[in-house]
């Protein structure tokens, strides 16, 4: 475990988990976002044509943008994934973790189509996805926590397995619910944490920071009054 910790030294990347263009625009100005992940639920909230929305997001974001297939048959997944990959060179196709999904990932990876295997809830599932050739695997931390499991343990196990065997797959800590999830993901050397806008925003805040800003401004105002006198 000590050797593995020394080996894992890459910087954690943050992706924004949203399909909202305004949230993406704002977050990009902060200089901390390296990519975006979407899913059918997030896209549905925007009430826009799917491909048009994905293309707009891809044009805005210099890094990976995950867009999910909705088919459940491997052949249909492959056809859908190929079409999604044509939207932009930075599209990463999200494939659900299942046997049909693994079949699709095997074919797509050989074709050079980048994939993100989603709905991963165990290290075994993530390992299978990595062996099939997935570019990313996304263990769902929050949903595991919801049912009484330690979601971050799955992330840690997957990072160790992937690093031990030099697999090219990256681990995305997904289903992030609060800032501590992001910190924990960094502690276990996840390659990526994908976060909702509200979580990203809350990471900037601390009550002592707010108090400190008010105090500095008050002190400055007092000094200015004394100088005027």
C-alpha positions as CSV (number, residue, x, y, z in Angstrom):
1,X,0.0,0.0,0.0
2,X,2.9,2.4,0.7
3,X,4.5,1.8,-2.7
4,X,1.1,2.3,-4.4
5,X,0.7,5.6,-2.6
6,X,4.1,6.9,-3.8
7,X,3.1,5.8,-7.3
8,X,-0.2,7.7,-7.4
9,X,0.8,11.3,-7.7
10,X,-1.4,12.7,-10.5
11,X,-3.5,15.8,-9.8
12,X,-7.2,15.2,-9.1
13,X,-9.3,16.6,-12.0
14,X,-12.7,18.1,-11.4
15,X,-15.5,17.6,-13.9
16,X,-18.8,19.4,-13.7
17,X,-21.8,17.1,-13.5
18,X,-24.5,19.0,-15.3
19,X,-26.1,19.7,-18.7
20,X,-26.8,23.4,-17.8
21,X,-24.9,25.7,-20.2
22,X,-25.0,28.7,-17.8
23,X,-23.5,26.6,-15.0
24,X,-20.8,25.4,-17.2
25,X,-20.0,28.9,-18.5
26,X,-19.7,30.2,-15.0
27,X,-17.6,27.3,-13.6
28,X,-15.2,27.6,-16.5
29,X,-14.3,31.1,-15.5
30,X,-13.1,29.8,-12.2
31,X,-10.3,27.9,-13.9
32,X,-10.9,24.6,-12.0
33,X,-13.0,22.5,-14.3
34,X,-11.4,20.0,-16.7
35,X,-14.5,18.4,-18.2
36,X,-18.2,17.8,-18.0
37,X,-20.4,14.7,-17.4
38,X,-24.0,14.5,-18.4
39,X,-26.7,11.8,-18.2
40,X,-30.2,11.4,-19.6
41,X,-31.8,12.9,-16.4
42,X,-29.6,16.0,-16.5
43,X,-30.2,16.5,-20.2
44,X,-34.0,16.1,-19.8
45,X,-34.1,18.9,-17.2
46,X,-32.8,21.3,-19.9
47,X,-35.6,20.5,-22.4
48,X,-33.4,20.9,-25.4
49,X,-32.5,18.7,-28.4
50,X,-29.9,16.3,-27.1
51,X,-27.3,16.4,-29.9
52,X,-27.5,20.2,-30.2
53,X,-26.9,20.6,-26.5
54,X,-24.0,18.1,-26.4
55,X,-22.4,20.0,-29.3
56,X,-22.7,23.3,-27.5
57,X,-21.2,21.9,-24.4
58,X,-18.3,20.3,-26.3
59,X,-17.6,23.6,-28.0
60,X,-17.4,25.4,-24.6
61,X,-15.3,22.8,-22.7
62,X,-11.7,22.0,-23.8
63,X,-11.7,18.6,-22.0
64,X,-13.8,15.5,-22.0
65,X,-17.6,15.7,-22.2
66,X,-19.5,12.5,-21.3
67,X,-22.8,11.8,-23.2
68,X,-24.8,8.7,-22.4
69,X,-26.4,6.0,-24.7
70,X,-29.9,5.0,-23.9
71,X,-29.9,1.6,-25.6
72,X,-29.6,-1.7,-23.7
73,X,-28.5,-4.0,-26.5
74,X,-24.7,-4.0,-27.3
75,X,-25.2,-3.6,-31.1
76,X,-27.5,-0.7,-30.6
77,X,-25.1,0.8,-28.0
78,X,-22.3,0.6,-30.5
79,X,-24.3,2.3,-33.3
80,X,-25.5,5.0,-30.9
81,X,-22.0,5.5,-29.5
82,X,-20.5,6.0,-32.9
83,X,-23.0,8.7,-33.7
84,X,-22.3,10.5,-30.4
85,X,-18.5,10.3,-31.0
86,X,-19.1,12.2,-34.3
87,X,-20.5,15.2,-32.5
88,X,-17.1,16.4,-31.3
89,X,-13.6,14.9,-30.7
90,X,-13.9,15.5,-27.0
91,X,-17.1,13.4,-26.6
92,X,-16.8,10.4,-24.2
93,X,-19.6,7.9,-24.5
94,X,-21.2,6.8,-21.3
95,X,-22.1,3.1,-21.3
96,X,-24.0,1.4,-18.5
97,X,-22.3,-1.3,-16.5
98,X,-23.8,-4.6,-17.7
99,X,-22.8,-7.5,-19.9
100,X,-24.1,-5.8,-23.0
101,X,-22.2,-2.7,-22.0
102,X,-19.0,-4.6,-21.7
103,X,-19.5,-6.0,-25.2
104,X,-20.0,-2.5,-26.5
105,X,-16.9,-1.1,-24.7
106,X,-14.7,-3.9,-26.1
107,X,-15.7,-3.0,-29.7
108,X,-15.7,0.8,-29.2
109,X,-12.3,0.8,-27.4
110,X,-10.7,-1.0,-30.4
111,X,-12.2,1.7,-32.7
112,X,-10.7,4.5,-30.6
113,X,-14.1,5.7,-29.2
114,X,-13.6,7.0,-25.6
115,X,-16.0,5.4,-23.1
116,X,-17.1,6.1,-19.5
117,X,-18.7,3.0,-17.9
118,X,-21.3,4.4,-15.5
119,X,-23.5,3.0,-12.7
120,X,-20.5,1.1,-11.2
121,X,-21.2,0.0,-7.6
122,X,-18.4,-2.5,-6.9
123,X,-14.7,-2.8,-7.5
124,X,-15.4,-6.0,-9.5
125,X,-17.6,-4.2,-11.9
126,X,-15.1,-1.4,-12.3
127,X,-12.3,-3.9,-12.9
128,X,-14.3,-5.7,-15.6
129,X,-15.0,-2.3,-17.3
130,X,-11.3,-1.5,-17.2
131,X,-10.3,-4.8,-18.7
132,X,-12.9,-4.4,-21.5
133,X,-11.0,-1.2,-22.4
134,X,-13.0,1.6,-20.8
135,X,-11.4,5.1,-20.8
136,X,-13.1,5.9,-17.5
137,X,-15.1,4.0,-14.9
138,X,-17.6,5.9,-12.6
139,X,-18.3,4.4,-9.2
140,X,-21.4,6.1,-7.7
141,X,-20.3,7.1,-4.2
142,X,-23.4,8.9,-2.9
143,X,-25.8,6.1,-4.0
144,X,-23.7,3.5,-2.2
145,X,-23.6,5.6,0.9
146,X,-27.4,5.9,0.7
147,X,-27.8,2.1,1.1
148,X,-25.3,1.8,4.0
149,X,-22.1,1.0,2.1
150,X,-18.9,3.0,2.1
151,X,-18.9,4.4,-1.5
152,X,-15.4,5.8,-1.3
153,X,-14.0,2.3,-0.5
154,X,-15.0,1.3,-4.0
155,X,-13.2,4.3,-5.5
156,X,-10.1,3.5,-3.4
157,X,-10.1,-0.2,-4.4
158,X,-10.5,0.6,-8.0
159,X,-7.6,3.1,-8.0
160,X,-5.4,0.5,-6.4
161,X,-6.4,-2.2,-8.9
162,X,-5.9,0.0,-11.9
163,X,-2.5,1.4,-10.7
164,X,-1.3,-2.1,-9.6
165,X,-1.8,-3.5,-13.1
166,X,-1.0,-0.3,-15.1
167,X,-4.4,-0.2,-16.7
168,X,-5.0,2.9,-18.8
169,X,-8.5,3.5,-17.3
170,X,-9.2,6.5,-15.0
171,X,-11.5,6.4,-12.0
172,X,-14.2,9.1,-11.8
173,X,-15.7,9.5,-8.3
174,X,-19.4,10.1,-9.2
175,X,-22.6,10.7,-7.4
176,X,-20.9,13.3,-5.3
177,X,-23.2,14.8,-2.7
178,X,-21.1,17.3,-0.7
179,X,-17.6,18.8,-0.5
180,X,-16.3,16.1,1.8
181,X,-16.8,13.6,-0.9
182,X,-14.5,15.6,-3.1
183,X,-11.8,15.7,-0.4
184,X,-12.2,12.0,0.3
185,X,-11.8,11.3,-3.5
186,X,-8.6,13.3,-3.5
187,X,-7.3,11.4,-0.4
188,X,-7.8,8.0,-2.1
189,X,-6.1,9.4,-5.3
190,X,-9.2,9.2,-7.6
191,X,-8.2,10.5,-11.0
192,X,-11.4,12.6,-11.3
193,X,-14.3,13.8,-9.2
194,X,-17.4,14.9,-11.1
195,X,-19.4,17.4,-9.0
196,X,-22.8,19.1,-9.3
197,X,-22.5,22.9,-9.6
198,X,-24.0,23.5,-6.1
199,X,-21.3,21.3,-4.6
200,X,-18.5,23.0,-6.5
201,X,-19.9,26.4,-5.4
202,X,-20.1,25.3,-1.7
203,X,-16.4,24.2,-1.9
204,X,-15.5,27.9,-2.2
205,X,-17.2,28.8,1.1
206,X,-16.3,28.8,4.7
207,X,-18.0,30.9,7.5
208,X,-14.6,32.1,8.8
209,X,-13.7,33.4,5.3
210,X,-16.9,35.4,5.2
211,X,-16.3,36.8,8.7
212,X,-12.7,37.6,7.7
213,X,-13.7,39.5,4.6
214,X,-16.2,41.6,6.6
215,X,-13.7,42.3,9.3
216,X,-11.0,43.4,6.8
217,X,-13.4,45.7,5.0
218,X,-14.6,47.2,8.3
219,X,-11.0,47.8,9.4
220,X,-10.2,49.4,6.1
221,X,-13.3,51.7,6.3
222,X,-12.2,52.8,9.8
223,X,-8.7,53.7,8.6
224,X,-10.2,55.7,5.7
225,X,-12.4,57.7,8.1
226,X,-9.4,58.5,10.3
227,X,-7.4,59.7,7.3
228,X,-10.3,62.0,6.2
229,X,-10.3,63.6,9.6
